[in-house]
Amino acid sequence: MKKTRHNPKEVAEIVAIQALSFVAGEPERLGLFLSETGIGPETLRSAATDPQFLVSVLDFVLRDDETVKAFAAASDLHPTTIAAARQALGESDTRDAP
């Protein structure tokens, strides 16, 4: 049986989208995130396709230990997976730069 290899950037994007869903699931947390990013609720869905926006979502989650723990528990992920996803998305940005 052949083992499937996952693209780290794709996995990181999935984790970031899960994080966005987590943030959006609590109005107070979502309000704080929207005010900090300057993004309006009407553009949230389209912004989710931007890798840099996904980095900002993970940064928002990672900056507070309680938020990291809550997201990790809600998504059944280890906190280090969340940090690794942030790193993978950040690295892809520097490799894509001219």
Helices and strands as residue ranges (DSSP letters): H 8-24, H 27-37, G 41-43, H 44-47, H 51-62, H 65-75, H 79-96
